[in-house]
Amino acid sequence: MASKKRMKNPMDIFIKRNFAYLGKISHEFYQLPGEFINCEPNEYPDVDGTKSIADVVIRVKMEDGTIQIIDLEDESSKVNDNTLRKIHRYKINISYATKKTCD
């Protein structure tokens, strides 16, 4: 008989799958700003050879016509200074890679 396995970070998986398969609908559901264009890659190399993996990265067109990037992070544990530093590093890497502002 197969053993039961617990899914690690189910909310992270849920939001990633929502945007991967239903990007525009998820964008509207979460009432995010701008007009959904597409999902962007969520894995970016760091300068030290490691890689940052964001939960969801989307490209949007704002009302003023500018194109911006939104990085969504769902944290399943308490957020502390290290978590905020990690998310900030994601934003820096995403901004360099896309040449766009990342909010």
SERO-4910 file (N, C-alpha, C, O; in steps of 0.05 Angstrom, whole numbers):
BEGIN
 pado doro    nc1    nc2    nc3   cac1   cac2   cac3    cc1    cc2    cc3    oc1    oc2    oc3
  Met    A     17    -23      0      0      0      0     18     25      0     37     26     15
  Ala    A     11     44    -16     27     69    -18     23     86      7      1     87     19
  Ser    A     45     98     15     43    115     39     33    143     31     38    152      9
  Lys    A     20    156     50     10    183     45     33    203     48     50    199     66
  Lys    A     33    223     31     54    243     33     40    270     36     19    275     25
  Arg    A     53    287     52     42    314     56     56    333     37     80    333     33
  Met    A     39    349     24     50    369      5     63    392     21     52    402     40
  Lys    A     88    398     14    102    420     27     93    447     16     91    451     -8
  Asn    A     86    465     34     77    492     27     54    492      6     58    502    -16
  Pro    A     31    481     14      9    479     -6      0    506    -17     -8    507    -40
  Met    A      1    527     -1     -8    553    -11     11    564    -32      2    576    -51
  Asp    A     37    559    -29     56    567    -49     50    553    -76     50    565    -97
  Ile    A     45    527    -74     38    511    -98     12    521   -110     10    524   -135
  Phe    A     -7    527    -94    -34    536   -103    -31    562   -119    -41    564   -141
  Ile    A    -17    582   -108    -15    608   -122      2    605   -148     -4    618   -168
  Lys    A     23    589   -147     39    585   -171     23    572   -193     25    580   -216
  Arg    A      7    552   -186     -9    538   -206    -31    556   -217    -37    556   -241
  Asn    A    -43    572   -199    -64    591   -208    -53    609   -230    -66    612   -251
  Phe    A    -30    621   -226    -20    640   -246     -9    625   -270    -10    636   -292
  Ala    A      3    602   -266     14    587   -289     -8    579   -309     -4    580   -333
  Tyr    A    -31    571   -299    -52    561   -316    -75    581   -321    -88    580   -342
  Leu    A    -78    600   -303   -101    619   -305    -91    647   -299   -103    661   -283
  Gly    A    -70    656   -312    -57    681   -306    -76    705   -306    -77    719   -286
  Lys    A    -90    710   -328   -108    733   -329   -130    732   -309   -137    752   -296
  Ile    A   -142    708   -306   -164    705   -286   -154    709   -258   -167    722   -242
  Ser    A   -130    699   -252   -118    702   -225   -112    731   -220   -116    742   -198
  His    A   -102    745   -240    -96    774   -238   -121    789   -230   -120    806   -213
  Glu    A   -143    783   -243   -168    796   -237   -179    788   -210   -188    805   -195
  Phe    A   -177    763   -203   -187    753   -178   -173    767   -154   -186    775   -135
  Tyr    A   -146    769   -156   -131    782   -134   -132    812   -136   -120    826   -119
  Gln    A   -145    823   -156   -149    852   -160   -122    866   -160   -117    887   -147
  Leu    A   -103    855   -176    -77    867   -179    -78    891   -199    -96    892   -216
  Pro    A    -60    910   -196    -61    933   -213    -53    927   -242    -40    907   -247
  Gly    A    -62    945   -260    -54    942   -287    -69    921   -303    -86    907   -292
  Glu    A    -62    918   -328    -73    898   -346    -53    876   -349    -30    880   -357
  Phe    A    -62    851   -344    -45    828   -346    -35    824   -374    -50    825   -393
  Ile    A     -8    821   -377      4    815   -403     11    785   -404      2    770   -421
  Asn    A     29    777   -386     37    749   -385     52    743   -359     60    762   -344
  Cys    A     56    718   -354     74    709   -332    102    710   -342    108    704   -365
  Glu    A    120    716   -324    149    718   -330    163    694   -317    151    681   -299
  Pro    A    187    687   -325    202    667   -310    204    674   -281    205    698   -274
  Asn    A    205    655   -264    207    660   -235    233    651   -222    236    652   -198
  Glu    A    252    644   -239    278    634   -229    300    652   -240    303    654   -265
  Tyr    A    316    664   -222    337    682   -231    363    676   -216    363    673   -192
  Pro    A    386    675   -231    411    670   -218    421    693   -201    418    716   -209
  Asp    A    433    687   -178    445    707   -161    475    710   -169    485    693   -184
  Val    A    488    731   -160    516    735   -167    534    714   -155    556    709   -165
  Asp    A    525    701   -133    542    681   -120    538    653   -131    549    633   -120
  Gly    A    523    650   -153    519    624   -166    494    609   -156    487    589   -168
  Thr    A    481    619   -135    456    607   -127    433    618   -144    438    634   -162
  Lys    A    409    609   -139    387    620   -155    364    628   -136    358    614   -117
  Ser    A    352    650   -143    328    659   -129    304    649   -144    302    652   -169
  Ile    A    285    637   -130    261    628   -142    237    642   -130    230    636   -107
  Ala    A    225    660   -145    202    675   -136    177    657   -139    178    638   -155
  Asp    A    156    664   -125    131    648   -128    118    654   -155    114    636   -171
  Val    A    112    679   -160     98    687   -184    109    714   -193    113    732   -177
  Val    A    116    716   -219    125    741   -231    108    746   -255    107    729   -274
  Ile    A     94    769   -256     77    776   -279     84    803   -290     93    821   -276
  Arg    A     79    806   -316     83    831   -330     56    844   -334     37    831   -343
  Val    A     53    870   -327     28    884   -330     32    911   -344     54    923   -343
  Lys    A     11    920   -357     11    947   -369     -5    965   -351    -29    959   -346
  Met    A      7    986   -341     -6   1004   -323    -23   1024   -339    -21   1026   -363
  Glu    A    -41   1039   -325    -58   1058   -338    -43   1080   -353    -53   1090   -373
  Asp    A    -19   1087   -343     -3   1107   -357     12   1096   -381     27   1111   -394
  Gly    A      8   1070   -387     21   1058   -410     48   1045   -404     59   1031   -421
  Thr    A     58   1048   -380     84   1036   -373     80   1006   -368     58    997   -360
  Ile    A    101    991   -373    101    962   -368    117    958   -342    139    967   -339
  Gln    A    105    943   -324    118    937   -298    116    908   -292    100    893   -304
  Ile    A    132    899   -273    133    872   -264    123    871   -236    130    887   -219
  Ile    A    106    851   -230     96    846   -203    107    819   -193    103    799   -207
  Asp    A    120    820   -170    130    795   -157    112    789   -134    110    804   -115
  Leu    A     98    766   -135     81    758   -113     94    736    -97    104    717   -108
  Glu    A     95    740    -71    107    720    -53     88    712    -32     77    729    -17
  Asp    A     82    687    -29     65    676     -8     83    663     12     96    643      6
  Glu    A     84    673     36    101    662     57     84    645     76     65    655     87
  Ser    A     92    620     79     76    601     96     86    601    125     75    587    141
  Ser    A    107    616    131    116    618    158    119    648    165    114    665    149
  Lys    A    126    653    190    128    681    199    149    696    182    170    685    175
  Val    A    142    721    176    160    738    161    179    752    180    169    765    199
  Asn    A    205    750    175    224    764    191    243    780    173    239    782    149
  Asp    A    264    792    184    283    808    169    296    792    146    300    802    124
  Asn    A    303    766    152    315    750    131    296    745    108    304    745     85
  Thr    A    271    741    114    251    737     93    248    762     76    247    760     51
  Leu    A    248    785     88    245    810     74    270    815     56    268    825     34
  Arg    A    294    808     67    319    811     51    317    792     26    325    800      4
  Lys    A    307    768     30    305    749      8    287    760    -14    293    759    -37
  Ile    A    264    770     -6    245    781    -25    256    805    -39    252    809    -63
  His    A    271    822    -25    284    845    -37    305    836    -58    307    848    -79
  Arg    A    319    815    -52    339    804    -71    325    794    -96    335    797   -118
  Tyr    A    302    781    -92    286    773   -116    280    797   -133    283    796   -158
  Lys    A    270    818   -121    262    842   -136    286    854   -151    283    862   -174
  Ile    A    309    854   -139    333    865   -152    340    848   -176    344    858   -198
  Asn    A    340    821   -173    347    803   -195    326    805   -217    334    806   -241
  Ile    A    301    806   -210    280    808   -230    282    834   -246    279    835   -270
  Ser    A    287    856   -232    290    882   -244    313    883   -264    311    893   -286
  Tyr    A    336    871   -256    359    869   -274    352    852   -299    359    860   -321
  Ala    A    339    830   -295    333    811   -317    313    822   -336    315    818   -361
  Thr    A    293    837   -326    271    846   -343    275    875   -352    261    884   -370
  Lys    A    293    889   -340    297    918   -345    272    933   -339    267    954   -351
  Lys    A    256    924   -320    231    937   -312    230    940   -282    244    925   -267
  Thr    A    214    959   -273    209    963   -244    194    939   -234    176    929   -246
  Cys    A    202    929   -210    190    906   -198    177    914   -172    190    922   -153
  Asp    A    150    912   -171    135    919   -146    123    895   -134    109    897   -114
***
